[in-house]
Amino acid sequence: MEALDCLMRPRTVAIIGASADPAKLTGRPLAYLDKYGFSGEVYPVNPRYTEIGGRKCYSEIAAIPGRPDVAIVLVGGAKVTEAVRQLAAIGTRTAIVLASGFGESGPEGQARQQELRLAAGGMRLLGPNTIGLVNVSERVVLSASNALVTDDVVAGNIALVSQSGGILGSMLSRAQAAGIGFSKLIATGNECDLEVADFMHHLVDDPATKVIALYLEGLRQPKAFQAAVFRAFAAGKAVVAYKVGRSDAGIRSAVSHTGAMAGSDAAYDAMFRQVGVIRAERYSDLLDISLALSGGRSLKGKRLAIITSTGGAASVLADAAGVLGFETPPPDESTAMQLKGLAIEGAALDRNPIDVTLAGVKSDTFRSILGLVTASPTYDAVAVVLGSSALREPETVGAPLRACAATSEKPVVGFVSPDAPQLVRQLNLAGVPTFAAPESCATALDALYRAGQLAESGHARKPAAQPRAVPCDDVRLLLQPGALNEAESKRLIGHFGIPVTREAVVKTGAEAEAAAKEFNGNVVIKILSRDILHKSEFGGVALDVAPEDVARVCADIGERFSAATHHKPEGFLVQEFVANGVEIILGFRHDVQLGPVILLGMGGVAAELFRDISLRLAPVAQDDAMAMVDELKTSALLRGHRGRPSADIDALTGAIVAFSTMVMTIGDELSEAEINPLFVLPKGRGVVAADGVVLVKEIRNAVTK
């Protein structure tokens, strides 16, 4: 058996530091194994007992017979590392370490965690600082969580992998109350060995799992995570993630909890979009979205039918769905005629929400209504609102709703308007995704639509291709430590296939005037400097300058620049004047955790003012480049807004890919790079980089081969 198979479905379990008192943390794992019917061998280890619960208790680890598949380590403090060392010595395949005080507690704890990992040798570790795991589908409980004191754990097809043991317990208790079932529950803790991605790979191959839900605080191996998501997508399994760290307080808390480095939230959001993870915006969304996706259906469009017996609740749901872009069109003529043919007194069946008074309506009639509406080509999904009447007569709606949800190819969901958690639970247990809040219902439907879009496009659901080969010696000749001036920066950018402005580097105003006459029109004059990268802020740029004015303008901007910055210009850049282009910023920054991130946004001097940006992790493929363009609010300017010519979007996406190639090729030596503005010219005329900034670290001959 592979190590993770041993961990997830062990035949033998050792419990180090076991207690005879099931009320104690050290007594719970053995009690849970018995409670949930574990059929394998269990070896309690504690020198204070000779037997626990009718089982022989061993005085030391060395006395355990054979090689346990998994050991739960319940001892704390200095005893943990020695226990792990002894377990490895007897050939234990995997161990779960509950103790805290390791990587999450600062430098000394990180040193202890490293010692723990070394002590494990070839034995795989879950934790430390974990509450363990539960294989619900096969009733194997290797955990000490208090949430497991419930009468039973509902089995389902959602697997939850959490970097927090407390969140695992919280999600389990919430799911139990709502009738939502899990296949696996795994708390990874500090991840000194086994990480989120390891378990995701295992779950991709798990037939009991359809949806992988994640609670994330940070990723130690982002590339391994991305590879696991790609595998999940290829296997038809949705990945839903709730990631903390949107605020500075959230980042600090996450780091202190597991000791993981925290990347920026914007970079994580970009990665999730790129690889096809559906992000849960709110904590409650993680369960709601996973529940909706667990039915295996997705939405092809956003046309929603709402069937209700209570007008107010339906209006609230329609409003919540409308905020997320859903439409509620009236029934088509054929469907409306058939609904009216049911002759329900007082019902409004030719509009949406479809208002069905339950007074005198039989279950069979409601079944007919559901059948007609789900069969209608007008709708992509159906939401049924259950009002207070469902408390008195739950089966009038409940029975036909369960039957419809089981047979309909379209998503059918429920929204319970009154406070009726038992009704929500019953419907969820019966396979009808049901929600207690209109916003939750709308969010779940939106996730079904996003899942449908991902499945339909399929783009970027595979590892991005490696950047095209660029001669490394040629690149190295263009690099030097520190800031490159604008001309040097654009030579480097142009080397990777991005068109740059025609320009001339000169030392004096007279040379600039002579150069300007070669451009056959007005020009742009810029200060050339490695010390000041954003020249326009200090009067170092002049636009649309007539050739006869160039010498005077050079003197003026040189004087202003020197007075403002106390730096002497290296010279001047005489540049062609570009008109009729949309200004775009194309940049790069290094995220502390996720690596190189490519930025696209509104360019020019307004770049920082409007903050209309889209991000992707490098390398960026062509289809992801197009998605970046589509995400910009200013993309309308590129597509001919209010009569202006359509811009060369194909050339823009090509430039994004080329810029990404430059970033990946230079690698760690690249500290910062930016083109601002990149002019996107009318369709068929391409793009041109009008300004560039490149900062290079100390070069160590490490340009990517």
N, C-alpha and C positions, 0 to 999 in steps of 0.2 A: 504493500500500500504506500502511496505517496504521503508525505508528511501532513499535508492539509486534509487528506482523507482520514488519516489517523486522528487528527484533531477534531474533525467534524463528525465522524462516525466511529468512535473508538470501540474496541472490544474489551480493553482493560484500562481502568482508571485508577491512579494512585492519588490519594488526598494527603498532602503533607501538612501536618499540624491540625488534623481532624479533631473535632470535639464531639462528645456524646450529647451535647445540648443543642437541639435544632433551633433554639431561639437566638443563638449566637451566630455571628458571621462565619466562624470556623465550623459550625455545625450544619449550616444550611446546605452546602454542596452535597453532602451525603444524603441528607433528608430529601433534597430535590431529586436526586438520582432514583431513590426508592419511590418517591411520590409519582414520578412520571414514567416509571416502569422500565428503567434501564436493565437490559438483560445480560450485560457482560459482567466481567469480574471487577470488583472494587477492592482496593487495598488501602485501608486507613493506616496512617503512620503517625504515632504519637507515643512517646515512651511512658506516658502516664496511664495508658489504658492497655489492657490485654485483649479486650473486645469492645466493639461499638455496634449496637444494633444487631447483635447476633453474628457479626463478622469478626474474624480475627484481626486484631490491631497490631501492627508491626512496630517494634521499638526504634528501628532506624531504617533509612532508605536502603542500605545495603542488604537488608533482610527481605526486601520485596522479591517475590518469585518472578522470574522471567523479565521481560522488557515491556514495561507499560507503554501503551500507545500514547497516553497523555497523563500528565501529573498536574494537579491543581495545587499551587504553592500558597499556603495560607499563613506561613510564618512571616514575621516582619523584621525590620531592622537589619542588624548585621548577619542574621541567620539566612537571609534570602539567598545571597550569592553562594554561600556554601551549600545550601540545599540544591541549588541549580547545578552546581559543580558535581555533586554526588549523583544527581539524577542522570546527568550526561554520562557519568562513569559507568552506570549500569545499563546504558543503551536506551534510555527513555527517548521516544521519538519526538514528542512535543511537550511543552510545559506552559501553563497559564500562571502568570505572576500577578497577584492582586495588589501587592504592597505599593505604596506611594513613596515619595521622597527621593525620586531619581531625577530624570532629565527635566522635569517640570519645576524643580526647586532651586535651580541656579547652577553655577559652575561645579560645586562640590557634588551635587546630585548627578550632573552629567558625567562626571568622572566615575561615580558609582555605577551608573547605567552602562558605561563602556566596560567596566569590570564584569558586570553581570553578563553582558553579551559574550565576552571572552570566555567566561566560565561555562557557558552553554555549549561551546564547541560546535559540533555539527547538529546538536539538538535545536529545533525551531522553537521560538518563544513568542507567545502572545502577551503583550504588556511591556513593562510593568504598568501599574496604575490602571488596571482594567477590572471590570466586574465580571468578565468571562463571556461565555457564549451559550446560545441555546439553538440546537437543531430541532426546531418545532416539528417539522415534517416526519422526523424519525424518533422524536421524543427522547432526545439526549440533552440533558441539562447540565452544563458545566459552568455554573454561575453561583454567586452568592447574593444576587439582587433581591431586595425585599419585594420587588414588583411580582415575583414568582409565587408569592403566598396565595395568589388567586386560586380559585377552585380548579381551573384548567386554563390552558393557553389555546386560543383559537388558532387553528391551522389555516394557512392561506398560501398565496403565491407571491407575497411581497417579502423580500429579504432586506433587512435593515443592517447597515454597517455604520457604526457610530464611533467617533473618536472620543466620546464621553460616555462613561458608564452610567452616569446620572441621567443623561438624555435617553439612553437605551431604556432605562426603567420608566422614564416619563412617557416615552412613545408607546411602550408596551401597555401601560395602564390606560392611556387614552384610547388605544386601539381596542383593548378589551371592552371598554365601556361602549364603544361605537360598533362592536361586532366586526372589526376588521382583522383579518387573519394574517399571520406571518409564516414564512417557510423557515427562515433563519434569522437569528438576532446575534450580532457580533459587536462587542466593544473592543476596539483596538488599543485604547490607552495611549501610552507613549510611543508605541511602535518602534522599540529598539531593534526589532527583527521583522516580524510579519507586519505588513502595512495594509492599508485600504485596498490597494491595487491587487495584492496577493489574493485577498478574499473575493474581489470582483472577478478575477480570472476563474476562481473555483466556482463561483455562482453562475457564470456563463454556462458552465457544463452541468449545472444542477437542474434536473428536469422538474423539480418542485418549484422553481423560481421563475417568475415572468417579469417582475419589476425589481430593480435594485435601487433601494432608497439609501441616501447617504447623508449623514450629519458630519460636516467637515469644519475643522478649525484651521488646518493648514496641510499642505502636501509636502512630504519629504522627497518624493521621487515623482515629479510632475510627468515626465515622459512615460514612466511605467503606468501611471494613472490613465494617460491618454490612450495608451495601447490597450488597456483593459476596456475602456469605453468603446473603442473601435470594434473590439471583439464582441462586446455586448450588442452593439448595433447590428453587426453582421448576423448575430444569432436571433435577432428580432426581439431583444429584451431592452426595455426602456430604462434609462438611468436618470433618477431624480435626485437633485442635491440641494440641501439647505446649508449655505456657507455663512458662518459668522465672520465678523471683521469688517463690517461696513463703516463703522465709526472708529475713531482712535481708541475709544474706551473698549470697544469690542475686540480690536486687534490686541491691545495689551492683555485683556483677559484671556484670550485664546492662547497667546504665547505663554502666559504664566501657567495655564492649565496643563498643557501637554509638552511644553518646551519646544514646539515647532516654530520655525521662522514663519512670519506672516507676509505674504505678498499683498499687493494692492487689490482692493475689491474690483476695481475696473479691469485689471489684468485677469482676474479669475472669471469675471463675467465674459470677457473676450474668449477665454479658453473654453468655457462652457458652450458658447455659441458655436465655436469652431469645431468642436468634436461631437456636438449633438447631445449634450446634457441638458435636461429640462430643469431650469433653476426654480426652486421654491422661494418666493419673495418673503413670505411670512412663515413663522415656525409651524403654524397649524397647516400651512399649505403642503408640507412634506407628506403628511398622512392623506390629505384630501386628494392631492394629485396622484399619489401612488394608488389610492383606492380606485380612482377613475380609470387609470391605465391598466389596472390588474384584470379588467374584463377583456382585455385583448382587442378592443375596438379603438378606432381613431376617427377623427372628423375630417371630411373632405372640404367642408365649407362652414360658414357661420350663420346659416339660416336655422333659427330655433323655433320650434313649436312649444308653447307653454299651455298645458292642460290643467285647469284649476277648478276648484269649487269655492274659492275664496278670492275675490277680486283684488283686495289690497295686497295680499302676499304675492300674487302674480305680478302686480305692478312693480313691487320692490325687486323681484327677481328679474323682470324684464329690464329694469333700470340698471341693475348690477351687471347683467350680461351686455347691455348696450354700451356701457363704459368700456368694455373689453372688445368692442367692435362687432357684437352679434346683432343680427337683424331678426325681427319677429314679423315676417310678412303674413297677411291673411291667407287662409286656405285657397288653393286654386279652385276654379269653378267646379270641376268634377268632384273634388273632395267635399267642398261646401254643400253641394247638392245631396251627396250621400249622407253627410252629417245631419242635414235638415230632415232627411227622410227618416231619421230615427224618432222624430216627433217628440222630443223631450220638452215638456212644458217649462217655460221660464229660462231655458238655456240660450246662450249666445254662441252659436256654433260656426258662424261665418266670419269670425274675426279672430285676432290673436293678441292676447291670450284667449284660448278657447274656453269659455266659462261654462262649466257643467254644474248645474244645481244638483245636489245629491238627493234632494227631496224626491223620494219615489223612484230613483234610478237604481236599477238592479245591477248586480255585478256583471251579468252578461252584456248589458247595454254599455257599460264602461269598457268592457273588453272590445266591443265593436268600435267604439270611439278611438281607442288606442290603435287598433288594427288599421283603421282608415287613415289616421294621421301618420303613423310610421310608414305606411305604404306610399304616402304622397310624395311625389318628386319635388315638391316645394321645400321640403325640410331635410336638413342634414342630421338633426338630433331632436329628441323630444325630452322635455322636462315636465314632470308631473308634480304639482303642488298639492300636498296633503294638508288640509285645514283641520279645524277642531272637530269636524264631523268624523274624521278618521279615528279619533279617540273613542267614539261611541261605536262606530261600525268599521273597524279597521279592514275587514275582508272585502268590503264593497269595492274599494280601490286596490287594496293589497294583493288580492288573488290575481286579478287581471294584470296588475303591474308586474308581478313576479313572472307570470307567463310570457308577457310581452318582452321583458328584458332578456329572458332566456332564449328567445327565438329571433328577435329583431337583429338585422345586420347593422342597424344604426344604433348609436349610443342612446340609451334610455336611462335617465337619472331621476332621482326623487329629491324634493325639498320639503321637509317637514316644518310647517310654519309654527305650530304651538311648541311649547317646551315638552317634548315627548321623547326623551332619550331611549326609552324601551322600544318605541316604534322605529326609530332610526336603526337601532341595533338589530331588530328582527329583519328589516329589509336588507341590511348589509349582509347578514348571515345567509339570507336567501339569494344573494348574488345581485341585488339591485343597488348600485352605488347611490347612497342617500346621505343628505347633508342637513345640518341643523341651522345653517345660515345661508342667506341668498348669495353673499359674496363668495362663500366656499363653493357653492354649486357653480357659480359663474367661473371661478378660477379653475375648477376641475374641467369644465367644458373647454375653456381656453387651452388647457394643457393637452386635451384630446386633439384639439386643432393643431397645436404645435407639433404633437407627435405625428399627425397625419402629414404635415408639411415636411417634416424631416424624412419620413418614409418615402414621400413622393419625390423629393429632390435627390436624396441620397448623396448630395454633394458634401465634400469635406468629411465624410464619415469613414475615411481611411487615412492612414498617415500621409502627410504632405510629402510630395516628391522632394528629393534632395536637390539643392540648387544646381543649376548648370555649371559645368566646369569653367573656371576663369583662371588663366595662367597666374600662379601665385607670385612668381618673380616679378611680373609686370605690376601686380598690385603693390608689392613691397616697395617698389621704386617710388610709388606715389604717396607713401606714408612716412611720417616723421613724428616723433613724440610731441604731444601738446596740440595746440589749436592750429589748424591749417587756415590760411587766409581764404577769401572767397574764391579766388581763381584756382588755387590748389584744390579746394574742396570740390569745385565743379569739374575739374579734370578727373578726379577720382570717381565722381558720380557718373560722368560721361563714359568712363572706362567700362561701366556695367550696362551700357546701352541706353541710358536715359538722355535724350537730347538736351543740350544746354544752350544758352544764348551765345550768339557770336559776340566776341569781346576782345579787347586789347588791354594789356597791362602796360602802364606808362609811369614815368617818374615825375614829369613836370606838366604844367598846364599847356605849354607849347606842344609837347609831344601828344597830349590828349587832343588838342585841336586838330593836329595833323591826322591822328587816327580817326577822329570823328568824321572827317570828310570822306573816308572810305566806306561809310555805312549808308550813304545815299538817303539821308533823312535825319530826323531828330534822334537823340541818343539819351541814355541814362549815364550819369556820372556818379561814381561811388568812391568813397575812401577805401583804400586797401589796408587792412590791419589784422594782425593775429591777436592783438590784445583786446580789441573791442569787437565782439561778434555781431551785436545788434546795432548796426551803424545808424539806422534811421532815427533811433531814440536820441542821438546826439548831433543831428543835423548833418550826417555824413552821406546823405543820398539826395540827388537831384534828378527829377524825372522830366522827360520830354524837353530836352535842352537842344536848342538850335546849334548847329556846328560853329557858327560865328560867336556864340556866347560861351563856348566850352572853357576857354582859358580863364575867363573871368569867374565862371562858376566854380572851377577847381580852386581858385584862390579863396573864394568865399567859404566853400564848405570845408576847406582845409583849415582855415582860421577858426571857424565855429567849432569844428571837431577838436582841435587842439585846446581851445579855451575850455570846452566842456569836459574833456577827458584827461587833459594833461599828458596825452600821448601824441607823438609825432607820426603822421601817416607814413606807411611804407611806400606809398605811391597812389595811383588812381586806376580805377577800372572804367574803361569806356565800353559801353555795352549797348547792343541794339535795343531799341524801344519796342516792347511787345504790346500790341493792342488787341482788343476783341477776344480776350481769354478770360476764363473763370479762374480766380485765384484759389489754389488749394495748398494746404500744408501737408507734407509727407515727412514723418519723422520716426525716430527710434529712441527708445529708452530701455534700460535693463531693469526688469523687475527683480527684487531681491530673492524671490522664490521661483518664479516661473520662467525667468530668463528673458531673452530679447522680445520686445513688444513693438509692433509697427502701428503707427498712429496716422490716421487720415482725418482731415478736417477742413473747415473754412480757412482760407489762407490770408496772407497779407497782414496788415497791421491790426486787423480785427480778430485774428486767430484766438488770442487769449480772452477777448471780450465776450465772444458769443459761445465759445466752448461747444461747438457743434462738431463732435468727433466720433470716430469709430475706431476700435482697436482689434488687433489679432496678434496671436503669437507667431513669431517667425519659425520656420519658413511659411510664407503665405502662398497658397495655390491660386490659380486664376479665378476659380469660382468663388473662393473666399474674398478675393479682391473685389469682385463684383458685388458681393454681399456687403462689404464695407461701404462701397459707394451708395448702395440702396439705403443703408441705415442713416445716412446724413440727411438732415432736414433740408440742407442746401442742395440736395441732389436734383431738386426741381430746376435749379439754375442750369444744371448740366443738360437737362432734357428739353430745353427750349421754353422756359418760363416766360409767359406774356410776350410771345412773339420773337424773343431773341433766338438766334440760331442754336440748334442742338450741338452740344460739345462732343469731342472725340473721346467717348467713354472707353472704347476699346483701347485706345492709346494710354488712357489713364490707368486702367487695370494692368496693362503691360508694364507701366512704370512702377506700380506698386510691387509687382512680382520682382522686377529688376532690383528695386531698392532693397527688398527682403533678401535677395541673393547677395547683394553687397554686404549686408549686415551679417549673414551667415558665413560668408567667405572670410571676412576679416576676423570675425569671432570676438574673443575676449579683449583683443587690443582696441576695439572700438568703444569709446566712452560715450560719445554722443554724435548724432548725425541728424540733419534736417534740411529739407528743401522747402523754402518759404519765401516767395511763392513759387509753386509749380503752376504755370499757366496751361490750362486745358483749352486748346484752340477749337474753332468750329470743326465739325465732323469731317474727317478726312485729312485734317491738317496737323494732327498729332498733339504733342505736349512739348513744353520747353521749360527747363529749370532756370529761373531768373536769379536765384540766390541760393547759397548753400553754406551750411555750417558742419564742420567735421572736427571732432576732438579725438585724439589718439592717445592711448596709454603708452607706457614704456614698452617698446617692441621687444619680444622675446622669440622672434622667428617662429611664431605659432600660427601664422596665417593658415586657414583651413585648406587642406589638400583636396 
